[in-house]
Amino acid sequence: MDKDFLSAQIGQRLRYNRQQRNLTLDELAELTGVSKPMLGQIERGISNPTVSILWKIAAGLQVPFASFLTANPSVKIIREDEQPFFKEDDDLFEVYNTFASPGVPFESYRVRLLPGCKHLSEPTGIGTLKSITVHSGVFSIRIGEDDHYSLNIGDCVSFSSDVYHIYENTSNDVCEINLVIYYSTPTIQL
């Protein structure tokens, strides 16, 4: 997918989501933790946000991350080479969107961690759950300050992603995982 086209698409989707909620850029900045100038640049399509910034925006708006990446929410086949993707951490962390649809409270990704990858994932908000299944390699994850797990092919982990978590591949082989994110609306109990 062309980078300029993707930047324009993300900007259009951001503006649409902001205007649907009658938010100013200042209000959106407060809601997401992303600066007003950065949000303005993203909306105008002149800045291509990092995965971390786009996660913050999606979490603040309570919309699926991939809703910024998909061109048409109707049913369709997305071939591997056509899947929208991002790379971070010196191109060692690759995130491919495999499912997201407006109004549906979950999204799915195929994630590749190349050898040596260590990716910090920021909290995505209260009520957001993540489920990870390992398809190849060995996957390590640190959730919060104290919990560290190592998973092999076929292993799964689910957790509330309201704390920092670190994805890591310390092996010499590519690690591939499936990541499902579920956005629930927490209820306040009195």
HELIX and SHEET records of a PDB file:
HELIX    1   1 LYS A    3  GLN A   20  1                                  18    
HELIX    2   2 LEU A   25  THR A   32  1                                   8    
HELIX    3   3 LYS A   36  GLU A   43  1                                   8    
HELIX    4   4 VAL A   51  LEU A   61  1                                  11    
HELIX    5   5 PHE A   65  PHE A   68  5                                   4    
HELIX    6   6 GLU A   80  GLU A   82  5                                   3    
SHEET    1   A 6 PHE A  85  GLU A  88  0                                        
SHEET    2   A 6 PHE A  93  PHE A  99 -1                                        
SHEET    3   A 6 PHE A 106  LEU A 113 -1                                        
SHEET    4   A 6 CYS A 175  TYR A 183 -1                                        
SHEET    5   A 6 THR A 128  SER A 136 -1                                        
SHEET    6   A 6 CYS A 156  SER A 160 -1                                        
SHEET    1   B 4 LYS A 118  SER A 121  0                                        
SHEET    2   B 4 HIS A 165  GLU A 168 -1                                        
SHEET    3   B 4 PHE A 139  ILE A 143 -1                                        
SHEET    4   B 4 ASP A 147  LEU A 151 -1                                        
END                                                                             
